[in-house]
Amino acid sequence: MTVDADPVAELPDPRDYGLAVVGEEEIPAELTSLVAEVRSLVDAVARTRAGAEELSAARAAVAAAAAQLGDGPRHDVGTMVRRTWDDGRVEYGTLTNAVSGPTNAAAPPLRLETAPEGGLRAQVRLNGTYQGPPGLVHGGWLAALLDQALGAAAVAEGMPGLTANLDVDYRRPTPLNTPLEITSRVTGTERRKVSVAAEIRHDGEVTAEGTAIMVRLNLPGDGGA
Ligand SMILES: CCCCC/C=C\C/C=C\C/C=C\C/C=C/CCCC(=O)SCCNC(=O)CCNC(=O)[C@H](O)C(C)(C)COP(=O)(O)OP(=O)(O)OC[C@H]1O[C@@H](n2cnc3c(N)ncnc32)[C@H](O)[C@@H]1OP(=O)(O)O
């Protein structure tokens, strides 16, 4: 179904709407490795069997690190990160996005790329901090990963919007600590509604799939109304 398709040629610049923007390339390598270290720390804390002395020492070390950054300069909450694809297209997402924010250690290490067959693709490995049933990924996180991939597929086609409706089917248990493939694409548009579909696969088999209706942002002058 494609009615009134007209994707916007270029995404709106968030700065025109009062939001700060940082380029992905401006994120210091030291911050990227700090984020990776904090992710490992969260997993280690979640499963540690260390004794009281080691735990107290670790707490003090973490408190010292928090104090080091605590009073320093911070980006505003709504800050967006700009990514420029190889073909010159520009994309924006929130810097601390809960599912794929590049500086958010609470987010899985998800980086969606354009797929040769169209749409987006990513590979991600989820550690024990994303656990639901024993050894398996929590269904809420699977829904969040699908939602992000679905929203990003619409953004990649120049149609940023909000999720109005999300349907998820869990087909097979999704294991932790193993590569998962996520794919997503736009399947149709109708006025401001963008239909999108996404899958999560393990070993080539679909374990979860989702469809959504993203309603395009109704921004003055972007043709989205
Ligand atoms: C600020 C400028 C920034 C520019 C930045 C540039 C690019 C990047 C920007 C953003 C990035 C975006 C996404 C990135 C990826 C993220 C993935 C995560 C996504 C989320 O985490 S997002 C959070 C959760 N999400 C919400 O927080 C939405 C809350 N909600 C609402 O804000 C409203 O509810 C809204 C806006 C959805 C609609 O409201 P509205 O007033 O604008 O529009 P309206 O009601 O007229 O609906 C228009 C047409 O959608 C149909 N429709 C509406 N609702 C429907 C439903 N539930 N099911 C089926 N169809 C539905 C109607 O039936 C009508 O259809 P029709 O054309 O056929 O009449």
The ligand as a MOL file (V3000), in Angstrom:
LIG
                    3D

  0  0  0     0  0            999 V3000
M  V30 BEGIN CTAB
M  V30 COUNTS 69 71 0 0 0
M  V30 BEGIN ATOM
M  V30 1 C 11.7160 17.9260 16.8270 0
M  V30 2 C 12.4050 17.8060 15.5020 0
M  V30 3 C 13.3810 16.7460 15.3910 0
M  V30 4 C 13.7620 16.4220 13.9950 0
M  V30 5 C 14.6870 15.2570 14.0380 0
M  V30 6 C 14.8450 14.5650 12.8140 0
M  V30 7 C 14.9180 13.2530 12.7720 0
M  V30 8 C 14.8750 12.2420 13.8740 0
M  V30 9 C 13.6640 12.3570 14.7620 0
M  V30 10 C 13.1270 11.4400 15.4830 0
M  V30 11 C 13.5780 10.1380 15.4890 0
M  V30 12 C 12.4250 9.2550 15.5200 0
M  V30 13 C 12.5230 7.9580 15.6630 0
M  V30 14 C 13.7800 7.2670 15.8760 0
M  V30 15 C 13.5840 5.9180 16.2270 0
M  V30 16 C 12.9360 5.6990 17.3430 0
M  V30 17 C 12.2350 4.4740 17.6380 0
M  V30 18 C 11.5390 4.6250 18.9280 0
M  V30 19 C 10.2130 5.1980 18.7100 0
M  V30 20 C 9.5590 5.6150 19.9720 0
M  V30 21 O 9.9010 5.1980 21.0450 0
M  V30 22 S 8.2990 6.7380 19.8650 0
M  V30 23 C 7.7010 6.8730 21.5460 0
M  V30 24 C 6.4380 6.1210 21.7870 0
M  V30 25 N 5.3360 6.7050 21.0400 0
M  V30 26 C 4.7080 7.7910 21.4460 0
M  V30 27 O 5.0200 8.3880 22.4340 0
M  V30 28 C 3.5470 8.2520 20.5820 0
M  V30 29 C 2.4180 8.8280 21.4260 0
M  V30 30 N 1.2830 9.1360 20.5660 0
M  V30 31 C 1.1550 10.3170 19.9360 0
M  V30 32 O 1.9390 11.2410 20.1720 0
M  V30 33 C 0.0550 10.4520 18.9700 0
M  V30 34 O -1.0060 9.5880 19.2480 0
M  V30 35 C 0.5270 10.2350 17.4890 0
M  V30 36 C 1.6630 11.2090 17.1530 0
M  V30 37 C 0.9960 8.7940 17.2790 0
M  V30 38 C -0.6380 10.5010 16.5370 0
M  V30 39 O -1.2470 11.7050 16.9170 0
M  V30 40 P -1.5010 12.9130 15.9270 0
M  V30 41 O -2.4820 13.8390 16.5940 0
M  V30 42 O -0.2200 13.5160 15.4640 0
M  V30 43 O -2.1140 12.2640 14.6360 0
M  V30 44 P -3.5670 11.6180 14.4180 0
M  V30 45 O -4.1910 11.1500 15.6860 0
M  V30 46 O -4.3410 12.5730 13.5510 0
M  V30 47 O -3.2120 10.2930 13.5480 0
M  V30 48 C -2.5780 10.3810 12.2750 0
M  V30 49 C -2.9250 9.0830 11.5700 0
M  V30 50 O -2.3940 7.9820 12.3310 0
M  V30 51 C -3.4660 7.0810 12.7080 0
M  V30 52 N -3.2110 6.5510 14.0450 0
M  V30 53 C -2.9740 7.2510 15.1660 0
M  V30 54 N -2.7790 6.4520 16.2090 0
M  V30 55 C -2.8880 5.1870 15.7220 0
M  V30 56 C -2.7930 3.8950 16.3230 0
M  V30 57 N -2.5230 3.7660 17.6110 0
M  V30 58 N -2.9600 2.8260 15.5360 0
M  V30 59 C -3.2190 2.9620 14.2220 0
M  V30 60 N -3.2980 4.1560 13.5980 0
M  V30 61 C -3.1590 5.2440 14.3410 0
M  V30 62 C -4.7120 7.9270 12.6560 0
M  V30 63 O -5.8560 7.1400 12.4540 0
M  V30 64 C -4.4160 8.8340 11.4730 0
M  V30 65 O -4.6070 8.0730 10.2830 0
M  V30 66 P -5.3610 8.6280 8.9900 0
M  V30 67 O -4.3740 9.4730 8.2260 0
M  V30 68 O -5.7070 7.4180 8.2400 0
M  V30 69 O -6.5170 9.4130 9.4770 0
M  V30 END ATOM
M  V30 BEGIN BOND
M  V30 1 1 1 2
M  V30 2 1 2 3
M  V30 3 1 3 4
M  V30 4 1 4 5
M  V30 5 1 5 6
M  V30 6 2 6 7
M  V30 7 1 7 8
M  V30 8 1 8 9
M  V30 9 2 9 10
M  V30 10 1 10 11
M  V30 11 1 11 12
M  V30 12 2 12 13
M  V30 13 1 13 14
M  V30 14 1 14 15
M  V30 15 2 15 16
M  V30 16 1 16 17
M  V30 17 1 17 18
M  V30 18 1 18 19
M  V30 19 1 19 20
M  V30 20 2 20 21
M  V30 21 1 20 22
M  V30 22 1 22 23
M  V30 23 1 23 24
M  V30 24 1 24 25
M  V30 25 1 25 26
M  V30 26 2 26 27
M  V30 27 1 26 28
M  V30 28 1 28 29
M  V30 29 1 29 30
M  V30 30 1 30 31
M  V30 31 2 31 32
M  V30 32 1 31 33
M  V30 33 1 33 34
M  V30 34 1 33 35
M  V30 35 1 35 36
M  V30 36 1 35 37
M  V30 37 1 35 38
M  V30 38 1 38 39
M  V30 39 1 39 40
M  V30 40 2 40 41
M  V30 41 1 40 42
M  V30 42 1 40 43
M  V30 43 1 43 44
M  V30 44 2 44 45
M  V30 45 1 44 46
M  V30 46 1 44 47
M  V30 47 1 47 48
M  V30 48 1 48 49
M  V30 49 1 49 50
M  V30 50 1 49 64
M  V30 51 1 50 51
M  V30 52 1 51 52
M  V30 53 1 51 62
M  V30 54 1 52 53
M  V30 55 1 52 61
M  V30 56 2 53 54
M  V30 57 1 54 55
M  V30 58 1 55 56
M  V30 59 2 55 61
M  V30 60 1 56 57
M  V30 61 2 56 58
M  V30 62 1 58 59
M  V30 63 2 59 60
M  V30 64 1 60 61
M  V30 65 1 62 63
M  V30 66 1 62 64
M  V30 67 1 64 65
M  V30 68 1 65 66
M  V30 69 2 66 67
M  V30 70 1 66 68
M  V30 71 1 66 69
M  V30 END BOND
M  V30 END CTAB
M  END
